[in-house]
């Protein structure tokens, strides 16, 4: 059910989030730092920053807090 709500919210975006962006968003919403996200996903901190920029653009937000609120409201976390 939660997965269905998440999928529907993602489909409603003008440009849906990629699977990797969803993973980064979920970790970001839990308060994980860029370095911790990078280590967990085995990617560079620069790549994490790029993903976060894309997430912000796709969601129309400009802060980690706004992205976290969106993720919570849309059942991503």
Secondary structure as UniProt FT lines:
FT   HELIX           2..12
FT   HELIX           19..29
FT   TURN            30..31
FT   HELIX           34..41
FT   HELIX           45..59
FT   HELIX           64..73
FT   TURN            74..75
//
